[in-house]
Amino acid sequence: MRDAGTSPATAQAARILGALGAMVASTNPSAALLADGAHVTDADDAGPDIVLDDGTAGVRHACTVDVQVAGAGGPTDDSERRLQEGFGLAALTGEPEGEALLVGGWPALLHCGAQAAVAALLGVVARERSAVAPQMIVDARSTTLAMLDDAPLRFLRGHPPRPRTRGARFLERNGRLARASDGWVSLSMSRDDEWETVSALARRADCSSVTDWIALHSRRQVFDILQAMRLACGMGLTPAEVLDDPLLRERGAVRHGRVVSPFRCELRPGSRWSPPAIGDEPPLHGVRVVELAGLWAGPAATEMLARWGATVVKVESPQRLDGFRDDEGTRFETFNAGKRSVLLDLDGDAGRAALHALLRSADVLVEAHAPRVLPNWGLDAPALRTLNPSLIVLHLPALGGEPDTWPQHVAYGFDQEMLCGQAVIDADAPVRPAGVPLGDPVAATAAAAAVLAGLWQRMRSGAVAHVELAQRDALLHHLAPRCEAARGGRAWAADALAGVIASSPQTAGEALAGLGTDRGWDQGIRMLGTPWRAPAPAPRPGEHTAAELRRAGVS
């Protein structure tokens, strides 16, 4: 593939495609801003499969992805500022009672690049199925809106915008952020019994509060103690500290001081996938995906696949539905539109047998549990390959690793930001969380790209991929240039905006109104000549159980 653009957005797309194994040739001057020494390489770009462009080169060859960035060709910080201020991110960032703030690290430009990588892979899948090289359009304004949880849908449904809830002082007042003896820790416990467990620790140490107990310990001590009890938390690592973190070195996410590809892929020979040619259908028409995931990252990944034609069967337990169902509906609708819902009791033999039947007829499995869960259901990697040798599998755990050799950490969005150097830029700087948990959209987009790469690989060679993409590794790869610059004692240009007061920030609703959209929302990726299709509503619990089990041959 060739990066013929000029912005960090196309350079980020090239990094992600390179991490998935693409040979990348780049003439993009912004690639140096994201260089981490591992992903962009020289390559013979004669007859590339993919060309990334941001309107400056006018290249039209094979699958072309035109990345439309506000202010392309101008100063990068100007483009990032316009996107954050004009399309909702700044309006969500900062203290509830304070000024709206900008986020460091170019989150809008880099997320646009991640969406461009997805667009590129959608394009090559479409080309394989139609023999026509498509032109994909990626709009940075809409991809910025796509980062914002359910904010766009709340506007379209007439709900008021959510208040800011991720300012550091707000999080500290509400027990989500606490100061240890050598830095900050995040606490993501949501149940009363979890807080009681930590309170009991404090009482045994004769401390009057949880915060007093935390203050007596280091970040690592608090993290290790709480994780041993499977309580969700994180520790605030600076970018300079991340690459020396022993957990990352042990896992192999960092080698020789550099971040490696977050995609841990095992390929096995299989039969080539030859799906029917598509006419006016979207590129993933006929692809069947089974989803075992809840909340944000996993469901958002499969929602992207559903939006482009895949049939996504969302499997939930009757005892534990997706946690976003009970939240005014807009969060669940945002990440589950157009899916089919199946309820199965996976604690029982009948439910597990039904799940096995669904997987036998599926093309893709996307699951976002701790690594011990699938083996407990009799679905470790050998069992999955026996059950369906053609099944592409994507595991999306928080940290990942083998159940017997890697701690089964529990970490949510803010915890991931703390662990990867996003929230704490410098030991002396304030904690600066983004207005939304960046780890979720980053992991979701990378997961969608991995599935599409697996489908393309199977069409071209017959190889079947099992991929582990830990959510922390996805965010770490996203932030690798910042971490490597900090470790080398260099300032990263993308941090200049961190904590800067935004001028006249617009909410997601104001941005959508300004775009003049009255048809819904395309989330930033379009295929030239393909009509926009409104997704079906998100499903009711178990709405399609009987039909999907009949289809799978379960009586």
C-alpha positions as CSV (number, residue, x, y, z in Angstrom):
1,M,0.0,0.0,0.0
2,R,1.0,3.6,-0.4
3,D,0.5,6.6,1.9
4,A,0.3,9.5,-0.5
5,G,-1.2,11.9,2.0
6,T,0.3,14.7,4.0
7,S,-1.5,14.5,7.4
8,P,-1.0,12.5,10.6
9,A,-4.4,10.9,9.8
10,T,-3.1,9.0,6.7
11,A,0.1,8.3,8.5
12,Q,-1.8,6.7,11.4
13,A,-3.8,4.6,8.9
14,A,-0.5,3.4,7.4
15,R,0.8,2.5,10.9
16,I,-2.3,0.3,11.6
17,L,-2.2,-1.4,8.2
18,G,1.6,-1.9,8.7
19,A,0.9,-3.5,12.1
20,L,-1.5,-5.9,10.4
21,G,1.3,-6.9,8.0
22,A,0.9,-4.6,5.0
23,M,4.1,-3.4,3.2
24,V,3.9,0.4,3.3
25,A,5.5,2.9,1.1
26,S,5.1,6.5,2.3
27,T,5.8,9.9,0.9
28,N,3.9,11.5,3.8
29,P,6.0,14.1,5.6
30,S,3.8,13.7,8.7
31,A,4.9,10.0,9.0
32,A,8.0,11.3,10.9
33,L,5.7,12.8,13.6
34,L,4.3,9.3,14.2
35,A,7.5,7.3,13.6
36,D,8.1,4.6,16.2
37,G,10.6,2.7,14.3
38,A,8.5,-0.4,13.8
39,H,5.7,0.0,11.3
40,V,6.3,2.2,8.3
41,T,8.8,0.7,5.9
42,D,10.0,1.2,2.4
43,A,8.3,-1.1,-0.1
44,D,7.9,-1.5,-3.8
45,D,4.6,0.4,-4.4
46,A,4.1,-0.6,-8.0
47,G,0.5,-1.6,-8.3
48,P,-0.5,-1.1,-4.6
49,D,-3.7,-2.6,-3.3
50,I,-4.5,0.5,-1.3
51,V,-3.7,4.2,-1.8
52,L,-4.2,6.6,1.1
53,D,-4.7,10.2,0.1
54,D,-5.9,13.4,1.7
55,G,-6.7,15.3,-1.5
56,T,-3.2,16.5,-2.1
57,A,-1.9,13.8,-4.5
58,G,-4.9,13.1,-6.7
59,V,-3.9,9.4,-6.9
60,R,-6.6,7.0,-8.3
61,H,-5.4,3.4,-8.3
62,A,-6.8,0.2,-6.8
63,C,-8.7,1.0,-3.6
64,T,-8.3,4.7,-2.8
65,V,-9.1,6.2,0.5
66,D,-9.6,9.9,0.5
67,V,-9.2,11.3,4.0
68,Q,-10.9,14.6,4.3
69,V,-9.2,16.5,7.2
70,A,-10.2,20.0,8.2
71,G,-7.2,22.2,7.3
72,A,-5.3,19.5,5.5
73,G,-1.9,20.8,4.4
74,G,-1.9,23.4,7.2
75,P,-0.5,23.2,10.7
76,T,-1.5,20.0,12.4
77,D,-2.4,21.6,15.7
78,D,-4.8,23.9,13.8
79,S,-6.6,20.9,12.3
80,E,-6.8,19.1,15.6
81,R,-8.1,22.1,17.4
82,R,-10.8,22.7,14.8
83,L,-11.9,19.1,15.1
84,Q,-12.0,19.0,18.9
85,E,-13.6,22.4,19.2
86,G,-16.1,22.0,16.4
87,F,-17.2,18.4,16.7
88,G,-17.9,17.7,20.3
89,L,-14.7,16.4,22.0
90,A,-13.7,19.7,23.7
91,A,-17.2,20.3,24.9
92,L,-17.0,17.0,26.9
93,T,-13.5,17.6,28.3
94,G,-12.8,19.4,31.6
95,E,-14.4,19.9,35.0
96,P,-18.2,20.1,35.1
97,E,-18.0,23.6,36.4
98,G,-14.9,24.7,34.5
99,E,-13.8,25.7,31.0
100,A,-13.9,23.2,28.1
101,L,-10.4,21.9,27.4
102,L,-8.5,20.4,24.5
103,V,-7.0,16.9,24.7
104,G,-3.3,16.3,23.9
105,G,-2.1,13.7,21.6
106,W,-4.1,14.5,18.4
107,P,-7.0,12.1,19.3
108,A,-9.2,13.4,16.5
109,L,-6.7,13.1,13.8
110,L,-5.4,9.7,14.9
111,H,-8.9,8.3,15.2
112,C,-9.7,9.6,11.7
113,G,-6.6,7.6,10.6
114,A,-7.8,4.5,12.3
115,Q,-11.1,4.8,10.6
116,A,-9.2,5.3,7.3
117,A,-7.5,1.9,7.9
118,V,-11.0,0.3,8.3
119,A,-12.1,2.0,5.1
120,A,-9.1,0.7,3.2
121,L,-9.8,-2.9,4.3
122,L,-13.5,-2.5,3.5
123,G,-12.4,-1.3,0.1
124,V,-10.2,-4.3,-0.7
125,V,-12.8,-6.8,0.5
126,A,-15.3,-5.0,-1.8
127,R,-12.9,-5.2,-4.7
128,E,-12.4,-8.9,-4.2
129,R,-16.2,-9.4,-4.3
130,S,-17.1,-7.0,-7.2
131,A,-13.9,-6.7,-9.3
132,V,-14.3,-2.9,-9.1
133,A,-11.8,-0.8,-7.2
134,P,-13.9,1.4,-4.9
135,Q,-13.2,4.9,-3.8
136,M,-13.6,5.3,0.0
137,I,-14.2,8.7,1.6
138,V,-13.3,9.3,5.3
139,D,-14.5,12.6,6.8
140,A,-12.6,13.6,9.9
141,R,-15.5,15.7,11.2
142,S,-17.8,12.6,11.4
143,T,-15.0,10.3,12.7
144,T,-14.4,12.8,15.6
145,L,-18.1,12.6,16.4
146,A,-17.8,8.8,16.3
147,M,-15.5,8.9,19.3
148,L,-18.1,10.5,21.5
149,D,-20.0,7.6,23.1
150,D,-23.8,8.2,22.5
151,A,-23.6,12.0,22.2
152,P,-24.6,12.2,18.5
153,L,-27.5,9.8,19.0
154,R,-28.7,11.6,22.1
155,F,-29.1,14.7,19.9
156,L,-30.9,12.9,17.1
157,R,-33.3,11.3,19.7
158,G,-33.9,14.6,21.4
159,H,-32.2,13.8,24.7
160,P,-30.2,16.5,26.5
161,P,-26.4,16.1,26.3
162,R,-24.6,14.2,29.0
163,P,-22.7,16.4,31.5
164,R,-19.0,16.3,31.8
165,T,-18.0,13.6,34.3
166,R,-14.3,13.0,33.6
167,G,-12.6,16.0,35.0
168,A,-9.8,15.0,37.4
169,R,-11.2,17.0,40.3
170,F,-14.7,15.5,39.7
171,L,-13.3,12.0,39.5
172,E,-11.3,12.5,42.8
173,R,-14.4,13.9,44.6
174,N,-16.4,10.8,43.5
175,G,-13.8,8.2,44.5
176,R,-12.7,7.4,40.9
177,L,-9.2,8.9,41.2
178,A,-6.9,8.8,44.3
179,R,-3.4,9.8,45.1
180,A,-1.0,7.1,46.1
181,S,2.4,7.7,47.7
182,D,4.1,8.1,44.2
183,G,1.3,9.1,41.8
184,W,-2.3,8.5,40.9
185,V,-4.5,5.4,40.7
186,S,-7.9,5.1,39.1
187,L,-10.8,3.1,40.6
188,S,-13.6,1.7,38.4
189,M,-15.6,-0.3,40.9
190,S,-19.3,0.1,40.3
191,R,-20.9,-2.2,42.9
192,D,-21.5,-1.5,46.6
193,D,-19.9,-4.9,47.5
194,E,-16.7,-3.9,45.6
195,W,-16.4,-0.7,47.5
196,E,-17.1,-2.5,50.8
197,T,-14.2,-4.9,50.0
198,V,-11.8,-1.9,49.6
199,S,-13.2,-0.2,52.7
200,A,-12.5,-3.4,54.7
201,L,-8.9,-3.2,53.6
202,A,-8.7,0.4,54.9
203,R,-10.3,-0.5,58.2
204,R,-7.9,-3.4,58.8
205,A,-5.0,-1.0,58.3
206,D,-6.6,1.4,60.8
207,C,-7.3,4.0,58.0
208,S,-10.3,6.2,58.2
209,S,-11.0,6.1,54.5
210,V,-10.1,4.3,51.3
211,T,-8.1,7.4,50.1
212,D,-6.1,7.4,53.3
213,W,-5.3,3.7,52.7
214,I,-4.2,4.3,49.1
215,A,-2.0,7.2,50.2
216,L,0.1,4.8,52.3
217,H,0.9,2.6,49.3
218,S,2.6,3.0,45.9
219,R,0.7,2.9,42.7
220,R,2.0,-0.6,41.9
221,Q,1.0,-1.9,45.4
222,V,-2.5,-0.6,45.1
223,F,-2.8,-1.9,41.6
224,D,-1.5,-5.4,42.5
225,I,-3.7,-5.7,45.7
226,L,-6.9,-4.7,44.0
227,Q,-6.3,-6.6,40.8
228,A,-5.6,-9.8,42.9
229,M,-9.2,-9.4,44.1
230,R,-10.4,-8.7,40.5
231,L,-11.3,-5.1,41.2
232,A,-11.1,-2.8,38.2
233,C,-8.4,-0.2,38.6
234,G,-5.4,1.4,36.9
235,M,-2.3,3.3,37.8
236,G,-1.2,6.6,36.3
237,L,1.9,5.9,34.2
238,T,3.6,8.7,32.4
239,P,4.5,8.1,28.7
240,A,8.2,7.9,29.8
241,E,7.3,5.1,32.3
242,V,5.1,3.0,30.1
243,L,7.8,1.4,28.0
244,D,9.6,0.2,31.1
245,D,6.4,-1.2,32.7
246,P,7.3,-4.8,33.7
247,L,3.8,-6.2,32.8
248,L,4.2,-5.0,29.2
249,R,7.8,-6.3,28.9
250,E,6.7,-9.7,30.3
251,R,3.8,-9.8,27.9
252,G,6.0,-8.9,24.9
253,A,4.0,-5.8,24.1
254,V,7.3,-3.9,24.4
255,R,10.5,-5.4,23.0
256,H,13.9,-3.7,23.0
257,G,12.3,-0.5,24.2
258,R,9.7,-0.3,21.4
259,V,6.0,-1.0,21.1
260,V,5.3,-4.0,18.8
261,S,2.2,-4.7,16.8
262,P,-0.8,-5.1,19.1
263,F,-2.3,-7.8,16.8
264,R,-1.2,-11.3,18.0
265,C,-2.2,-13.4,15.1
266,E,-2.0,-17.2,14.5
267,L,-2.7,-18.2,10.9
268,R,-3.7,-21.8,10.0
269,P,-4.2,-23.2,6.5
270,G,-7.9,-23.4,5.5
271,S,-10.1,-23.4,2.4
272,R,-10.4,-20.1,0.5
273,W,-13.5,-18.2,1.1
274,S,-15.3,-17.4,-2.1
275,P,-18.4,-15.5,-1.2
276,P,-21.0,-14.6,-3.9
277,A,-20.3,-11.5,-5.9
278,I,-22.0,-8.3,-4.6
279,G,-24.1,-6.0,-6.7
280,D,-25.7,-3.1,-4.9
281,E,-25.1,-4.9,-1.6
282,P,-22.6,-3.6,1.0
283,P,-19.2,-5.3,1.0
284,L,-19.9,-7.5,4.0
285,H,-23.2,-8.8,2.8
286,G,-23.6,-12.5,3.8
287,V,-20.8,-12.4,6.4
288,R,-22.1,-13.9,9.7
289,V,-20.6,-12.7,13.0
290,V,-21.2,-14.0,16.5
291,E,-20.6,-11.4,19.2
292,L,-19.9,-12.3,22.8
293,A,-19.3,-8.8,24.2
294,G,-20.9,-6.0,26.2
295,L,-20.6,-2.3,26.8
296,W,-18.4,-0.4,24.3
297,A,-15.3,-1.7,22.6
298,G,-16.5,-5.1,21.4
299,P,-20.0,-4.1,20.4
300,A,-18.7,-1.0,18.7
301,A,-16.4,-3.1,16.6
302,T,-19.2,-5.4,15.4
303,E,-21.5,-2.5,14.9
304,M,-19.1,-1.2,12.2
305,L,-19.3,-4.7,10.6
306,A,-23.1,-4.7,10.8
307,R,-23.2,-1.2,9.3
308,W,-21.4,-2.5,6.2
309,G,-23.7,-5.5,5.7
310,A,-22.6,-8.3,8.1
311,T,-25.2,-10.2,10.0
312,V,-24.1,-9.8,13.7
313,V,-25.7,-12.2,16.2
314,K,-25.3,-10.7,19.7
315,V,-25.3,-13.5,22.3
316,E,-26.2,-12.4,25.9
317,S,-27.0,-14.2,29.1
318,P,-30.5,-13.9,30.5
319,Q,-28.9,-13.3,33.9
320,R,-26.5,-10.6,32.7
321,L,-27.6,-8.5,29.7
322,D,-25.3,-5.9,28.1
323,G,-24.8,-3.3,30.8
324,F,-25.6,-0.5,28.3
325,R,-29.2,-1.7,27.9
326,D,-30.1,-0.1,31.2
327,D,-28.9,3.5,30.4
328,E,-31.7,5.4,28.7
329,G,-31.2,3.2,25.6
330,T,-29.0,5.5,23.6
331,R,-25.7,3.9,24.5
332,F,-27.0,0.4,23.6
333,E,-28.6,1.7,20.4
334,T,-25.3,3.5,19.4
335,F,-23.2,0.3,19.6
336,N,-25.8,-2.4,18.6
337,A,-27.9,-1.0,15.8
338,G,-28.8,-3.6,13.2
339,K,-27.8,-6.6,15.2
340,R,-29.8,-9.8,16.1
341,S,-30.2,-10.7,19.7
342,V,-29.9,-14.3,21.1
343,L,-30.3,-15.1,24.8
344,L,-28.4,-18.2,26.0
345,D,-27.7,-19.5,29.5
346,L,-24.0,-20.3,29.0
347,D,-23.7,-21.8,32.5
348,G,-25.8,-24.8,31.3
349,D,-25.1,-27.5,28.8
350,A,-28.0,-26.6,26.6
351,G,-26.9,-23.0,26.2
352,R,-23.3,-24.0,25.4
353,A,-24.5,-26.5,22.9
354,A,-26.6,-23.8,21.2
355,L,-23.6,-21.5,21.1
356,H,-21.5,-24.2,19.5
357,A,-24.2,-24.6,16.8
358,L,-24.2,-20.8,16.1
359,L,-20.4,-20.9,15.8
360,R,-20.4,-23.8,13.3
361,S,-22.3,-21.6,10.8
362,A,-20.5,-18.4,11.5
363,D,-17.6,-16.7,9.6
364,V,-16.3,-14.6,12.5
365,L,-16.4,-14.7,16.3
366,V,-15.7,-11.5,18.3
367,E,-15.5,-11.9,22.0
368,A,-14.4,-9.5,24.8
369,H,-14.1,-11.6,27.9
370,A,-11.1,-12.3,30.2
371,P,-9.0,-15.1,28.7
372,R,-10.3,-17.7,31.1
373,V,-13.9,-17.5,30.0
374,L,-14.0,-19.2,26.7
375,P,-12.0,-22.2,27.9
376,N,-14.5,-22.5,30.7
377,W,-17.2,-22.9,28.1
378,G,-15.1,-25.6,26.2
379,L,-14.1,-23.1,23.5
380,D,-10.3,-22.8,23.7
381,A,-8.4,-22.3,20.5
382,P,-8.1,-26.1,19.5
383,A,-11.8,-26.6,20.3
384,L,-12.8,-23.6,18.2
385,R,-10.7,-24.9,15.3
386,T,-12.3,-28.3,15.6
387,L,-15.8,-26.9,15.8
388,N,-15.3,-24.6,12.8
389,P,-12.0,-24.7,10.9
390,S,-13.0,-21.7,8.9
391,L,-13.9,-19.5,11.8
392,I,-12.0,-16.2,12.1
393,V,-11.7,-15.4,15.8
394,L,-11.0,-12.1,17.4
395,H,-10.3,-12.0,21.2
396,L,-10.6,-8.5,22.7
397,P,-9.7,-8.8,26.4
398,A,-8.6,-5.9,28.6
399,L,-5.0,-7.1,28.8
400,G,-5.0,-10.7,27.4
401,G,-2.6,-13.6,27.8
402,E,-2.9,-17.2,28.7
403,P,-5.2,-17.9,31.7
404,D,-2.5,-19.8,33.7
405,T,0.4,-17.4,33.0
406,W,-0.9,-13.9,32.9
407,P,-2.8,-12.0,35.6
408,Q,-6.5,-11.6,34.7
409,H,-6.7,-7.9,35.1
410,V,-9.9,-5.9,35.1
411,A,-9.6,-2.5,33.6
412,Y,-12.1,-0.1,32.0
413,G,-11.7,2.9,29.7
414,F,-10.2,5.4,32.2
415,D,-8.0,2.7,33.7
416,Q,-6.6,2.0,30.2
417,E,-5.8,5.6,29.7
418,M,-4.0,5.7,33.0
419,L,-2.0,2.6,32.2
420,C,-0.9,3.7,28.7
421,G,0.3,7.3,29.3
422,Q,-2.7,9.2,28.0
423,A,-4.0,10.7,31.2
424,V,-0.8,11.6,32.9
425,I,1.6,13.2,30.5
426,D,4.3,14.1,33.1
427,A,4.8,13.3,36.8
428,D,4.4,17.0,37.7
429,A,1.4,17.7,35.3
430,P,-2.2,17.4,36.3
431,V,-4.2,14.3,35.4
432,R,-6.0,15.2,32.2
433,P,-8.6,12.6,31.1
434,A,-10.2,13.1,27.8
435,G,-14.0,13.8,27.9
436,V,-14.6,10.2,26.7
437,P,-12.7,7.0,27.4
438,L,-10.4,7.0,24.4
439,G,-9.4,3.3,24.9
440,D,-12.8,2.1,23.8
441,P,-13.1,3.7,20.3
442,V,-9.4,3.0,19.7
443,A,-9.7,-0.7,20.5
444,A,-13.1,-1.0,18.7
445,T,-11.6,0.5,15.5
446,A,-8.5,-1.7,15.6
447,A,-10.7,-4.8,16.2
448,A,-12.8,-4.0,13.2
449,A,-9.7,-3.6,11.1
450,A,-8.3,-7.0,12.3
451,V,-11.6,-8.8,11.4
452,L,-11.6,-7.2,7.9
453,A,-7.9,-8.1,7.4
454,G,-8.8,-11.7,8.4
455,L,-11.6,-11.8,5.9
456,W,-9.4,-10.5,3.1
457,Q,-6.6,-12.9,4.0
458,R,-9.1,-15.8,3.8
459,M,-10.3,-14.7,0.4
460,R,-6.8,-14.4,-1.0
461,S,-5.0,-17.4,0.5
462,G,-7.5,-19.5,2.5
463,A,-5.6,-18.8,5.8
464,V,-7.8,-18.6,8.9
465,A,-6.7,-16.1,11.5
466,H,-7.1,-16.3,15.3
467,V,-6.2,-12.8,16.6
468,E,-5.8,-11.6,20.2
469,L,-6.0,-7.8,20.4
470,A,-5.8,-6.7,24.1
471,Q,-7.5,-3.4,24.6
472,R,-4.6,-2.0,26.4
473,D,-2.2,-3.0,23.6
474,A,-4.5,-1.3,21.0
475,L,-4.3,2.0,23.0
476,L,-0.6,1.5,23.6
477,H,0.1,1.2,19.9
478,H,-2.0,4.3,19.4
479,L,0.1,6.2,21.9
480,A,3.5,4.6,21.1
481,P,5.0,7.7,19.4
482,R,4.3,9.8,22.5
483,C,5.8,7.1,24.8
484,E,8.9,6.6,22.7
485,A,9.5,10.3,22.4
486,A,9.1,10.7,26.2
487,R,11.4,7.8,27.0
488,G,14.1,9.5,24.8
489,G,13.7,12.8,26.6
490,R,11.9,14.5,23.7
491,A,8.7,16.5,23.7
492,W,6.0,15.2,21.4
493,A,4.4,18.0,19.3
494,A,1.0,16.5,19.7
495,D,1.0,17.3,23.5
496,A,1.0,21.1,22.9
497,L,-2.8,21.2,23.1
498,A,-3.2,19.3,26.4
499,G,-5.2,21.3,28.8
500,V,-5.5,24.4,26.6
501,I,-8.9,26.1,27.0
502,A,-11.1,25.6,24.0
503,S,-12.7,28.6,22.3
504,S,-16.4,28.4,21.6
505,P,-16.6,24.6,21.7
506,Q,-19.6,23.0,20.0
507,T,-21.5,20.1,21.4
508,A,-22.0,17.0,19.2
509,G,-25.6,18.1,18.6
510,E,-24.5,21.6,17.5
511,A,-21.9,20.0,15.2
512,L,-24.5,17.6,13.6
513,A,-27.0,20.5,13.2
514,G,-24.2,22.4,11.4
515,L,-23.5,19.5,9.1
516,G,-27.2,19.6,8.1
517,T,-27.8,15.9,8.7
518,D,-31.4,14.8,8.9
519,R,-30.9,11.2,7.8
520,G,-29.1,9.8,10.8
521,W,-25.3,9.6,10.8
522,D,-22.8,7.8,8.7
523,Q,-20.0,7.8,11.3
524,G,-17.4,9.0,8.8
525,I,-16.8,6.3,6.2
526,R,-18.6,6.3,2.8
527,M,-18.1,4.3,-0.4
528,L,-18.5,6.5,-3.5
529,G,-21.6,5.5,-5.4
530,T,-23.0,3.4,-2.6
531,P,-26.3,4.8,-1.1
532,W,-26.4,5.4,2.6
533,R,-28.6,2.8,4.4
534,A,-30.2,3.6,7.8
535,P,-29.5,0.7,10.2
536,A,-32.2,-1.3,11.7
537,P,-33.0,-0.5,15.4
538,A,-31.0,-2.2,18.1
539,P,-32.7,-5.5,19.1
540,R,-34.8,-6.3,22.1
541,P,-33.3,-8.9,24.5
542,G,-33.6,-12.3,22.8
543,E,-35.7,-11.0,19.9
544,H,-34.1,-13.4,17.4
545,T,-33.3,-16.4,19.6
546,A,-35.8,-18.8,18.1
547,A,-35.1,-17.8,14.5
548,E,-31.3,-18.0,14.9
549,L,-31.4,-21.3,16.7
550,R,-33.6,-22.8,14.0
551,R,-31.2,-21.6,11.4
552,A,-28.3,-23.2,13.3
553,G,-30.3,-26.5,13.5
554,V,-31.1,-26.4,17.2
555,S,-34.5,-27.8,18.0
